[in-house]
Amino acid sequence: MLFHTFYSGKTVRSISVTLLNIEDEVNQQLSLFKVDNEKRRKLGFVMDGIRSKYGSKAILRAVSYTPAGTALHRAGLTGGHKS
């Protein structure tokens, strides 16, 4: 469908779609050095839910509001480009 939507009649040199390392949610990489892995995983799901409902700028780390932060700027981009 995407090909037919965007194909302009010119020579196509490459088309690829890649998915790597797809795992069930129950599989996770454990760390020997971080504690509270389950708590961090649940927090990640809550943060994702907030971002899905209210937008990518809804919840950010404090460092994102400093001159060194990049997340606030990147939140306004689409695929790394200005929208």
VEXPATOR-393240 format. One record per residue (C-alpha): y, z, x; residue in three letters. Coordinates in steps of 0.05 Angstrom, whole numbers, plus 32768, in hexadecimal, padded with zeros to 4 digits. Each point is the difference from the previous one (the first is absolute). Example, Ala and Ser with C-alpha at 12.3 -4.5 7.8 and 13.67 -1.06 7.14 Angstrom:
REM residues 2
c2=7FA6 | c3=809C | c1=80F6 | residuo=Ala
c2=8045 | c3=7FF3 | c1=801B | residuo=Ser
***
This chain:
REM residues 83
c2=8000 | c3=8000 | c1=8000 | residuo=Met
c2=8031 | c3=8012 | c1=8038 | residuo=Leu
c2=7FEE | c3=7FC0 | c1=8025 | residuo=Phe
c2=800E | c3=7FD4 | c1=7FC4 | residuo=His
c2=8040 | c3=8026 | c1=7FF1 | residuo=Thr
c2=801F | c3=7FF8 | c1=8046 | residuo=Phe
c2=7FDF | c3=7FC0 | c1=801A | residuo=Tyr
c2=8035 | c3=7FCB | c1=800E | residuo=Ser
c2=7FD3 | c3=7FC6 | c1=8013 | residuo=Gly
c2=8007 | c3=800A | c1=804B | residuo=Lys
c2=7FC7 | c3=800A | c1=8032 | residuo=Thr
c2=7FE1 | c3=8046 | c1=7FFD | residuo=Val
c2=7FED | c3=801A | c1=8044 | residuo=Arg
c2=7FE4 | c3=8044 | c1=7FED | residuo=Ser
c2=7FF3 | c3=802C | c1=7FC3 | residuo=Ile
c2=7FE3 | c3=8045 | c1=8008 | residuo=Ser
c2=7FF7 | c3=8040 | c1=7FDA | residuo=Val
c2=7FE5 | c3=803D | c1=8024 | residuo=Thr
c2=7FE9 | c3=8044 | c1=7FEA | residuo=Leu
c2=7FE6 | c3=802F | c1=8035 | residuo=Leu
c2=7FDF | c3=8044 | c1=8000 | residuo=Asn
c2=7FFE | c3=8009 | c1=7FB5 | residuo=Ile
c2=7FE1 | c3=8044 | c1=7FF2 | residuo=Glu
c2=7FF3 | c3=802B | c1=7FC4 | residuo=Asp
c2=8031 | c3=8039 | c1=7FF7 | residuo=Glu
c2=7FCA | c3=8032 | c1=8011 | residuo=Val
c2=7FFB | c3=7FE4 | c1=8047 | residuo=Asn
c2=8037 | c3=8019 | c1=802E | residuo=Gln
c2=800F | c3=8006 | c1=804A | residuo=Gln
c2=7FFC | c3=8049 | c1=8013 | residuo=Leu
c2=802C | c3=801F | c1=8035 | residuo=Ser
c2=7FEC | c3=8037 | c1=8030 | residuo=Leu
c2=8048 | c3=8015 | c1=8009 | residuo=Phe
c2=8020 | c3=7FFF | c1=7FBA | residuo=Lys
c2=7FF1 | c3=8035 | c1=7FCD | residuo=Val
c2=8003 | c3=7FFC | c1=7FB4 | residuo=Asp
c2=7FE7 | c3=7FB8 | c1=7FFC | residuo=Asn
c2=7FF1 | c3=8006 | c1=7FB6 | residuo=Glu
c2=8045 | c3=801D | c1=7FF2 | residuo=Lys
c2=8021 | c3=7FC7 | c1=8026 | residuo=Arg
c2=7FD6 | c3=7FCC | c1=7FDB | residuo=Arg
c2=8014 | c3=801C | c1=7FBC | residuo=Lys
c2=8049 | c3=8004 | c1=8015 | residuo=Leu
c2=7FFC | c3=7FB6 | c1=8014 | residuo=Gly
c2=7FE8 | c3=7FED | c1=7FBA | residuo=Phe
c2=8038 | c3=8029 | c1=7FE0 | residuo=Val
c2=8034 | c3=7FDF | c1=802D | residuo=Met
c2=7FE4 | c3=7FBB | c1=7FF0 | residuo=Asp
c2=8004 | c3=8010 | c1=7FB6 | residuo=Gly
c2=8049 | c3=8015 | c1=8005 | residuo=Ile
c2=8011 | c3=7FC0 | c1=8027 | residuo=Arg
c2=7FDB | c3=7FD5 | c1=7FCD | residuo=Ser
c2=8026 | c3=801F | c1=7FC6 | residuo=Lys
c2=8045 | c3=8008 | c1=801F | residuo=Tyr
c2=8003 | c3=7FCD | c1=8039 | residuo=Gly
c2=7FF4 | c3=8001 | c1=804B | residuo=Ser
c2=8040 | c3=8028 | c1=800E | residuo=Lys
c2=7FED | c3=8039 | c1=7FD0 | residuo=Ala
c2=7FDF | c3=802B | c1=8035 | residuo=Ile
c2=800C | c3=7FFA | c1=804A | residuo=Leu
c2=7FF9 | c3=802C | c1=803D | residuo=Arg
c2=8040 | c3=8022 | c1=8017 | residuo=Ala
c2=8002 | c3=7FD8 | c1=8040 | residuo=Val
c2=800C | c3=7FC2 | c1=7FD6 | residuo=Ser
c2=8046 | c3=8019 | c1=7FF0 | residuo=Tyr
c2=8013 | c3=8006 | c1=804A | residuo=Thr
c2=801B | c3=7FC7 | c1=802B | residuo=Pro
c2=7FBB | c3=7FF9 | c1=801F | residuo=Ala
c2=7FDD | c3=7FF7 | c1=7FBC | residuo=Gly
c2=7FE8 | c3=7FBC | c1=7FEA | residuo=Thr
c2=7FDC | c3=800D | c1=7FBE | residuo=Ala
c2=803F | c3=8000 | c1=7FD6 | residuo=Leu
c2=8015 | c3=7FBC | c1=801C | residuo=His
c2=7FB9 | c3=7FE3 | c1=7FFA | residuo=Arg
c2=7FFA | c3=8017 | c1=7FB8 | residuo=Ala
c2=8035 | c3=7FCD | c1=7FED | residuo=Gly
c2=7FD9 | c3=7FC6 | c1=8021 | residuo=Leu
c2=7FCB | c3=7FD4 | c1=7FE2 | residuo=Thr
c2=7FC9 | c3=7FF1 | c1=8032 | residuo=Gly
c2=802F | c3=8012 | c1=8039 | residuo=Gly
c2=8036 | c3=7FD2 | c1=7FE7 | residuo=His
c2=803F | c3=8007 | c1=7FD6 | residuo=Lys
c2=7FF1 | c3=7FF4 | c1=7FB8 | residuo=Ser
***
